[in-house]
Amino acid sequence: MVSRCNLEAEHGTLVFDIAGYSLLKGLGDGKFICSASFAVGGHDWSIRFYPNGDSAEDSKGYVSVYLELTSKTNGTGVMARFDMRLLNQATGVSKVLMTQLTPKLFEVKYSVWGIAKFKKISELEASQYLQDDRIVIECDVTVVLGTPVSTSETVCEIQVPRSDLADDLRKLLEAEERTDITFKVEEKVFHAHKFVLAMRSPVFKAELYEPMSHKGRRGITIEDMQPAVFKALLHFIYTDSLPAMDDLDEDENEGMVKHLLVAAD
C-alpha cells in the first residue's frame, strides 16, 4: 500500500508602480496605500506600502511592505508563499528583499503578511530604486490550491523466493552424480565437476581448460593437504560457505580455518 499527497499551486506577479513618492511621506506612521487587486489562485490580493513604517516602534526609519488577501475565503483560509522585490530603475534588475518560503495562512483574522523593515528610508532615497520620485515594488505570489489530500493505492508486490542455488550445488557435490574429475588426497578420493570448479576458481579453470592444460585428464593428485581440508575447500567452492564444523573443538576449528586459508591461497 502506497500513500501519496498531491498539492497543486498557482503563481502570479503584481507590479506596484508608485509615483509621487515624496508626497506620501506626509501620511504619518502606520498609514499605507494599496495597489489595485490582482487575482491568483481564485483569490484577490493587493500590496500595502507604508512610506513611514507600519508603526512608530517596530519600523521607525523603514518603509514597510505587506501582502493582503482582499477577497473573502470559505472559512478555512488560503495558504500562500510570496516574495517582495524592489526594481533598480537604472539597471532594470529587481532585488529580492523579503522571501516567505513557508506558506502562510491568510484568513479573516490574519489577512495581511509581510515585513516591517523592508528597506531603510535613508538607503532607499539615496539608491537607484528611487528615480524621478518613483519606486516599483514587485510581489510574486504562489497560492496552494485546495486542501492537501492523501490518497492510497495498492501496489502489486511479488515475493521473490530465496535462491536455492547453493543448496542445489551442495547436493550435486554430495551425490557425486555426473562427475568428470577425481582428486586423490592421501588415500581419500573426491569426485567433482569440472565446469563448477572452472566457474568458481580461476586456478582450476587454468588447470582444467586452458590451452596448456591436460584437458582430458580425469584424475588429479593433491599433495600437502589433509583430506578434511580439501573436502571443506570443495564445499566452499560449490556453496560459497564453510561446512559445519560443530564436531571440532576450538583449536581444531582454528586449525581448519588456517589450512583452508593456505589452500585457498
N, C-alpha and C positions, 0 to 999 in steps of 0.2 A: 504494500500500500504506500503510495507516494502522495504527500500533501503539498500543494503549490499555492502561493499567494501572488495574485496578479494585480498590479497597480497601473493605472493609466494617468497621464498628465497632459496638460495643455499649457503652452508657453506663449507669452506676449510681451511686447515692449512699449512703454509710453515715454514720449519725449515731452518734457515740460520746459517750454521756452519762455523765460521770464524777462521781459523788457521793463525798463524803468526801475532797475534795482534800487537806485538811491532814494526813490520816492517811498520805498517800502520800509525804510529804516525808522520812520516815524510811527510805525504801527504799535511799537511797545513790546515788552516782554510777554511771551506766551500767546501772541497773536500770529495768525497764519493766513496764507492764501492757498486756494486749492486749484489744482489743474482740472481740466474737463475730465469727465468719466470715460473710461475705456473698458471694454469687455474682454475678459479672459476666463475660460472655463465655465461660461454660463453665468458669470457674476460681474458686477461693475466695480471698478477700482478708480482711485484718484490719488494724487500725490499732494501731501501737505508740506508747505515750505514756511518755516518760521525764521524770518530775517534777523530776529534778535534772540533766538533761542526759545525753547518751549517753556522754560521757567527761569526766574532770576537766579535761583540757587544752583540748579543742576547744569545749566548750559550757558552760563554767563560768558560772553566773549565768543560764542559759537553760533553758527546757523544750525538749525535742526531740520531734519527731513524724515517724513513718515509716509508709509503706505496705508491707505484707508480702504476698507471694504464698504462701499456705499449702498450696495443693494441688500435686500433682506435675504436671510437664509431660512432654511426649513427647520431650524432649531438645533441642528447638530453642528452648525458652523462649517467653515471652509478651511481646509489645510492648504497652505501655500508657502513657498520659499521665494526669496527675492534678493536682488542686489541693487545698490544705488551708485550711480556714476556721475561725475562731472565732466563736461566736454571742454577740452582745451581748444579754444576757438582759433588759436594761432596754428596749431598742428592738425586739428580735426580728429585728434585721438582722445578717447574717453578713458578716464581713470576710475577704477572701482574704489570707492571709499567705504563701502559697507556691504558685507555679504552675509545673508542669513541662510546658511546651508541646511540647517534642520528646519523642516516645515513648521510654521507657526499656525495656531488655531485662531482664525478670525471668526468672531461671533458677536452677538449683540453686546455683551459685556466688554469684550476686548476686540474692538473692530479696527484698531489702529496699532501698527507695529513699525518701529524704525529706530533711528539713532538720534540722541540728543546732541552729541558733539560731532556733527557731521564734518564741519570744517571751521577752523578759526576764522573769525571775521577779518582780522588783520591780514592773514595769509591769503584769504580769498580775494580781498580788494587789491592786493599787490601782485596777483597772479594773472596768467593769461586765461584763466577760467572766466574772468570778468572782462569783457570787451564791449565798448560802446554802451556802457551801463546795462549790460545784458549778460545773463548766465543761462546755461542749458543743463538741466538735470535729466538723466535717463534712468529708467527703472525697468529691469527685467523681472517678470513675474512668472512663476511656474505653479499652476494650480493642480493639486491632486484631485482627480475626478472620482466621485463616488466614495463608497466605503470599501476598504480592503476586504476581499473575500477569499477565504481559503477553500480550495477545492481538493477533493481526494479522488484518486483513481487507482484502480487495481493494475499492477504491473505483473505480467507473467514471469514467474521465477522458475527456472529449471534447476533442480538439484542434480549436480554432476556427481556421479558415484566416484568413490575413491579408486585410484588406479590400483589394479591387481597385478601389474606387470612384474614387479619384483617377486611377488609370491609365486607367480606362474614360472618365472625363471628358476626359482629355488626348487620347485617341484620337478622341473625339467632336469636339473642337475642331479637331484636325489634319485630320480627314476632311472637315470642313465639310458634314456631312450634315444635312439638315432645318434649316438655319439660317434665321432670320427677321429678322435685323438685320445691317446692314453699317456699318462705321466706315471713314471715309476719313481717313488720316493722311498729310499731304503728298500724295504720288502713290500711296501704298500703300493697298489696300483689304483690310480684315479682315472675315471672316464669323463671326458668333457666334449664340448662342441667348438670346432674351430671358429665358426662365424661369430659366436658370442665372445670368445676370447679376443678375436681381432677387433670386434666392435668396441670392446671395453678397455683394451690395453694396447697402446702403440708398440710395446715390446713384443707381445705375442703376435701382433699383426705383421711386424717385420720378420719375426721368426717363421711364421706360417705361410705368408702370402707374398712377401717382397721377391723381386726377381732373383736375388742371390740365395733365397731360402730353399730348403728342401720341401717343396710343396707336397710331394707325395708321401712324405713320412707320416706314419700313424702312431709312432711312439717316441717319447722323449724321456730321458733320464734326468732327474733333478738332483744335483749334488748339494751338499752342505745345507740341507734344510730338513727339519723334522716333519714327519707325515701330518701331524696335527696342525702345524703351522701352514703347510701347503693346503690342507683341507679348508682351513679358515680363510686363506687367501682366495681360493676358488669361490667360496661362499660370498666373499666381499665383491669379487668381480661380477658375479651373477646378480647379486641383490643390492649392491651398494650399501651394505650394512654388515656388521660383525655378527658372527653366530653367538648364540647364548653360551656363556662360559660360567654358568652357575655352579658347576661341579668343581671348579678350580678355586683354590684358596687365593688370598690377596697376592702373595708372592708369585704364585703360578700365573695368575691373571696378568700381573705386571710383566712377567717374563714373556707371556704370549704376545702381548702388545708390542714389546720391544722386537721380538722376532718378526712380527708382521711388518713393522716399520722397516726393518732391514730388508725383508723380502720385497716390499713394495718399491724400495729404492733400487 
